[in-house]
Amino acid sequence: MAFQREDVFHTSSSGGTAGANALVPACNSKQAAGVFLLPGQDTLIFRSFPPANYIEAGHHPVLPDSLERSPIMSKIPYKTFLSESELPKQFYNVRADMKVKPAPMLNPATLKPAVVEDLTPVFCTELAKQELDDTTRYIDIPDEIRDFYKMYRPSPLVRAYFLEKALDTPAKIYYKFEGNNTSGSHKLNSAIAQAYYAKEQGIRHLTTETGAGQWGTALSMACGYFGLDLTVYMVKCSAMQKPYRKAVIETYGARVIPSPSDTTNVGRKMLEEFPGSTGSLGTAISEAVEVATSTENCRYALGSVLNQVLLHQSIIGLEAKQAMEKLDEYPDIVIGCAGGGSNLGGIMAAFMQDRLAGRKHPHFIAVEPASCPSLTRGRFAYDFCDTGKVTPLAKMYTLGSGFMPSPNHAGGLRYHGMSPIISQLYHDGLIDEARAVEQTSVFDAAELFAKVEGTLPAPESSHAIRVAIDEALKCKETGEAKTILFNLTGTGYFDMAAYAAYNDGTMTDQIPTDADLEKGFAFIPKLPGIQE
Ligand SMILES: Cc1ncc(COP(=O)(O)O)c(C=O)c1O
């Protein structure tokens, strides 16, 4: 008998294996609440997928056996750590191996491909070079950056035994855990690199935007470390949802300004037109770029989308591949959530190299929110990276730079565009799939993951968890033991407003209509001779 979402269980000391707590159905009513009880423990609520080991075994489900008793544990540990000396010494630039390169960025004034000099007013010179470098396959990681990485890298590769067991799947699920630093996410990998190159050039101030707050925190940590001054434009709804993010960023010495703000022309214009605006990443970027380009000895840093950011994030996949090689494993499926595309680009790059060389054929899946579906419903076109149209034009999947996503709870995935690298790979079928998922089902996955794997995941990361679970459940149906790798980009400790909304049942799913999307598409520029 398969139990439904609404089945109720009570505990029994007689059911299940010896010594294990057991759960039995309290009643068979499909109308009852979806509650599972353990003796002397908290109530467990599995809204959509009660773990299979709790509900099988003749209605006398049991807690997981000790992993120590599992024969496979002797071969593959729960966590695999590389040593510090195995920390990669070079970033991998996937563009070097792409037969079709991402379309060049365009200078919006001339509509000609951007050259380093076009970018240096915004980015420091080394980063401008990295941005435009489509040919150098490996780029040395400076010792100062590697030293900083040692504070939190190499990050662990985890075999999600508890999740596998809960799902009762033959799939082998691995995740790379990038949340083990104060910023709580992978963003620190690029933040420290960007701050380092700025410091090397003698830049004293940086500006940036932040959505979910992880990037702002990461860059404040990096700037605090190198003694750089930092101003963070934080999307207003995130600033309201996450006041403690602001406190952390300020502790590292940066200044936080909710966006749109009255400190820039772009912000003032936005406030005049939309006084109640809760902001967007696109607007916050415009504000930060405006300040960077109008302030002496100041540059702008971006936490995603750009080629340079994907380059720095390649460290995730390089480490993951090295760790999997030690275990004699290789992923059949690689999954990443996709906001601007940096963590997906990072976890994927080393495996994509194998695919581009024809050595292996892993299946790549990008996961985005249904409320901001740039890959699944966007257009592949040149567009501005920001709302104020002050940035160069990038060819990418986009919903239009004026698209305002609903204020969903995955702030880091509310961006109108997508990395040009990810966009090109997806367009060419090298990223096999993009899936849009709804936030309540994402939080179902987050809740289960938190319960069985312990870590409270960030809402953004939980998009990847959702699809990893879906793939593992497919394996359960087909009996295939596929190896699934996903990127657990961060932790959700500052996302308690989101978890609270989920827990009290007020979370909703907002999916834009075609008419809503058309409004955004109207912002995509017409470029004579390039796109009509
Ligand atoms: C925890 C976390 N994961 C994922 C993302 C998405 O960004 P990207 O697509 O650049 O990896 C963010 C962005 O803020 C984030 O904070």
The ligand as a Tripos MOL2 file, in Angstrom:
@<TRIPOS>MOLECULE
LIG
   16    16     1     0     0
SMALL
NO_CHARGES

@<TRIPOS>ATOM
      1 C1         23.1870   29.7640   -2.3050 C.3       1 LIG1
      2 C2         23.0810   30.2240   -3.7210 C.ar      1 LIG1
      3 N1         23.0090   29.2930   -4.6850 N.ar      1 LIG1
      4 C3         22.8720   29.6380   -5.9770 C.ar      1 LIG1
      5 C4         22.8090   30.9630   -6.3560 C.ar      1 LIG1
      6 C5         22.6080   31.2640   -7.8000 C.3       1 LIG1
      7 O1         23.6450   31.9000   -8.4020 O.3       1 LIG1
      8 P1         24.4740   31.2610   -9.5800 P.3       1 LIG1
      9 O2         23.5050   30.8290  -10.6350 O.co2     1 LIG1
     10 O3         25.3650   32.3270  -10.0060 O.co2     1 LIG1
     11 O4         25.2150   30.1240   -9.0130 O.co2     1 LIG1
     12 C6         22.9090   31.9710   -5.3830 C.ar      1 LIG1
     13 C7         22.8860   33.3910   -5.7570 C.2       1 LIG1
     14 O5         22.7990   34.2790   -4.9620 O.2       1 LIG1
     15 C8         23.0530   31.5840   -4.0400 C.ar      1 LIG1
     16 O6         23.1370   32.4960   -3.0730 O.3       1 LIG1
@<TRIPOS>BOND
     1     1     2 1
     2     2     3 ar
     3     2    15 ar
     4     3     4 ar
     5     4     5 ar
     6     5     6 1
     7     5    12 ar
     8     6     7 1
     9     7     8 1
    10     8     9 2
    11     8    10 1
    12     8    11 1
    13    12    13 1
    14    12    15 ar
    15    13    14 2
    16    15    16 1
@<TRIPOS>SUBSTRUCTURE
     1 LIG1         1 GROUP 0 **** ****
